[in-house]
Every structure is written in structure tokens, then in C-alpha cells.
């Protein structure tokens, strides 16, 4: 049983024949253009995920021809330009006053610059990003900015970049928001068995785990925007994937297996 599965590995299990052509060149070109170096776990993910049919409606920008990740300070600059008429004569500056009256070189004093990796697909009211200063870390945390909050307010949403990437893939497979990945999986012969348990049914749950050979204490529980936590593991010999969703004292286990 594999408990330390990565987002790239999970994608390859579900779509083993998919390989984005030219991904490495696209990543290298993006790094050169932005003058940054992406963490290895993000590059590994992009090499498997760029233009992936599973992720067309996911909360990470991977479905366009070129990598669309951008800098938060660039987005602020665009907002200032779009609102230029509103800011005439020093009116309606609000949260943007510091950015309007200081050179861009000083903006880092008001909000760190972020590499923005994605947004919620439907409404686009939140952005996910990694601090530029954290890109040198092997597995940096991921932060979230909500449009209801100031442009200077980013809150940590995932302890690590790898968690953000894996939960994004898990969310796509679970079909919590869209059925994009589910339809593709059905076409490829994947089936799903779902089990639901309350906390009072712990004995039954433990028996199921024993049948599948899963040691729950080894599961890596990841934060989630829509539930308490998500975890994932797989049995590569049996070609089975197990997703765990804990929410409001309820446990849901989904077992994905491929038709022979």
C-alpha cells in the first residue's frame, strides 16, 4: 500500500497513457520568462498535469496552452489601471492608496508578492498562491486571497504545495463541484464503490480497512476548503485507489478500481 502518493502519481494512475507533449519545454520557458525557479514538486506535477482532461474545471490553471501563473503585484497593477477613473482627484482610493502613492518596488512592504497558481473555477472569487520568497523552499505553504478581503490579506490554506496539488486532483476525482474527471474515468473503465460511516460505526469501518489492507494511522490527512480533511492511498498491485473524506463526524471512503 502506498500512502505517500503525489498529485502527479495519482494522475498517472488514473490516466496512464496521458503525457503532455512539450511540458518540460513549456515549464523551462515559463521559468525563464518570469525569472524564477519553480519547486520540484510543482514541476513534477506540471509535467503530468498540463492540459490534462481531468483538470479542465479544477481550481488550478493548467488547461491553457501556456502556463498562466502570474504575479500578485501584476494583478494589483491591472486593478489600478482598470480603476484609474475612480482614483482621480484622490477619491475612492481605499485599500489601494498605498499602491497608488508608492513605487512598485515598495509594494512588498504592504503585501508580499505571490505566484498565483489558480482560482476557484466557477466564480473566480478566490486566488491560490505561493509567496515568491518561498519558491526556494522544497515544499512551501499555499495561501488564499478572497475577493471579499483586502488585496493585502492572504491566509494560509495548505501547509504544503504538495498538499494543495494533491487535494486539487482529489477534488476533481471526487467530483465535488464538477463531473469533468468522473466522465473521463468512466470512459477509461474506472468504477467506484462508496462506503459511508458515522463515528458510532467505527468497528464496521475498521473491518473494511482490514479487508482492503489499509492502515489508517499511516494516512496523510490534508486540509480541505469544503470538508474537514481528505486523504488518499493506493494499492498499485490491484490498481485500486482509496479516497477518504471526513466531514461532520461522517467518514466516506471511495474505492476506485479499473475494469479488466
N, C-alpha and C positions, 0 to 999 in steps of 0.2 A: 504494500500500500504506500502510495506517495502522498505525503502531507505538505510538502514544501513546493507545490506546483506554482509555476509563474503564469502570468497572463498569456505570454507568448506560447508556452507549452500547452495551455488549455485550448487556445485557438487551433493549434496544430492537431490536437487530438480530435476535435470536432470537424475539422476540415483539413485532413492530412495532405490532400492534393493541392491545396491552395498555396501559392508562393508569389508574392507581389514582385513582378519583374522590375528591376531597376531601383529597388528600395534603398539599397546601400548608397547608390549614387545620389539619390534624392536627399537622403539624410546628410551626406557629406556636403552637398551643395547648400543645404539649409544652414548647416553649421558655419560654413564659410561666409555666407551672406550676412548672418546675424552676428558673426564673430564670437560665437560661444561654442562650448563643448557639452553635448548632452550626456547625462548619466548613462552608464552602460545598460541599466535595466530598461531605460526608455528606448534606447537604440535597438535593443533586442526585441522589444515589443513592436516597434515600428517596422522592423524587418519582417514581422509576421502579420501585422495588422493593417498596413497601408492599403486602402481601397477594399478592405475586407467586406464581403456582403453581409456578414453578421452585424457589422458596426455602422451601417448606414444611418441608423437612428439613435446611436449611442451618444453619451454625454462627453465624447472626446472627438476632437477634429482629426479624422483620419480618412475621410471619404472623398476628398478632392485630389486632383492630380498632383498638386504640390502641397507640402506641409504648410498648414495655415497658422501654426503657432505664432503668436505675436507678443510684443511687449506691452505691459500695462501703461507705461508712460506714453506710448504711441496712441493708445485708446483715449487717454485723457486729452492728448493733443487734438485728436479728432473731435472730441466733445467741445473743446474750447472753440475750435473753428466753426462747428455747427451752431454754437450758441453765440457767436460773435455779436449778432444784432442785439441779443438780450443783455449783453455786457456793456453796451455803450453807456458812456457817462457814468461808469462805475456802479450801475444799477444791477440788481439781481445776481450779484457775484456769488453770494452764499459760500458753499463749500469749495468753490473754485478760486476764491480770492488769492490764496497763497500761490496757486499755479499761474494766475494771470499776472501777478506782480513780482515774480521771481524768474530768473533764467532757468531753463530746463536742468541745468547742471545742479541746481539746488533742490529739485523736486524730491530727491531721495530723503531730504530732511522731513518731508511731510508724509510720504508713503514710500516704502521700498518698491523698486521696480520688480515686476513678476514676469515670468514667461507664462503666458496664458495658454493652457493646453486644451480647453474646451468649455462648453457651457451646456445647460440643460437643453435638450434638442428642440423641444416644442416651443416654450415661451421665451427662452433666452434671457431669463431674469437673473441667473447666477453665472459666475465665471469660476473656473478652477485654474489654479496656477501654482508655480513653484518660484520662490524668491530667486532672483538672478544670483545673489550672493551664495545661495545654497546649491547651485548647479555643480559645484566642485565636490559635493558630498556624494557618496556612493548611492545612498537611498534617502533623499531629502523628504521632508514632510510636504503635504499638499494643503493649500489654503483655498478658501472660498470667499468671494465677494458677492453679496446680494444687492440688487439694484435699489432695494428699499433702504440700504445703508449708505453712508458716505463712500466716496471713491477711495478714501483713506482707510476704510475698515475692512480688513481681511481676517478671517478666523480660520484656525487650523481645522481641517475636516478629516484628514487622514494622517496617521503617524508616519507613513512612508509612501513614497511614489509607487512602489510595487503593490501596496495595498490598494491604492487608487486605481491602478491599471487592472488589477485582478477583479475588484468589485465591479468595475465598469463592464468587463466581459461577463461576469456572473449575472449582472443585472440584465444584460442583453439575452443571455441564455434563459434566465427565469421568465423573461417576457413581462416584467412588472409594468412597463409602460408601453412597449410596442412588441408586436409578434414577428418582427423582421427576422430575427435569428431562428425562431421556432419554425417558421415555414421552411427556411433553408435546411434546417436539421431534419425535418420530416422528409424533405425531398431526398436527402442523403441517407435515409434509412434509420435515423435515430428514433428511439422510443423512450418514453418517460413514465416511471412508476412513482406516484406521490404518496407519502405517508405523513399523517398529521397526529401530533400527540400533545396532550396537556401535561403540565408539570406533575399532575397526580398519576400519570401513566408511565412513570419512569421505568418500571420493571419491563413493560412491553417494549419500550424504546430500547432499553439495554439488550433485550433479546434480539431485536432486529439488527443492532450493531454487531452483535456476536455472529449472527448468520452471515453478515457481509464481511466480517473480519476487520471492522473499524474500531480503532482505539480512540475514543472521543477526547481523551486527555491530550492527544497529540494534534488535535485540530487547531489551526491558526484562526482565531476569531477576529474578524475585521469590522471596523466601524462602517455604518451604512447610513445614507441620508433618509431612507424610508423605513428602516426596521432597526431592531436592536443590534444585531450583528449577523454576519454572513460568514460561512466557512466552506471550504472546498477540499476534496481529496479525490484520488483516482486509483483504480486497480488497472494497471496497464496490461497485465496478462489477460484479464477478462474484458478489456476495453469497456470499462464502466467508469462513470464519473458521478460523484456524490456531492450534491449541494445542500447545505444546511442553512435554514433561515429561522432565526429566533425573534419572536415578536409577541409582546404582551403575554408572557407566560405560556406561549404556544411554540411548539417546535415543528417545523415542516422539513421533511427530508425528501429530496428528489433524486431518484436513481436513473441516470441516463445510460442506455445501452444501445449498441448498434446491431441491427438485424444482420444475420449472416447471409 
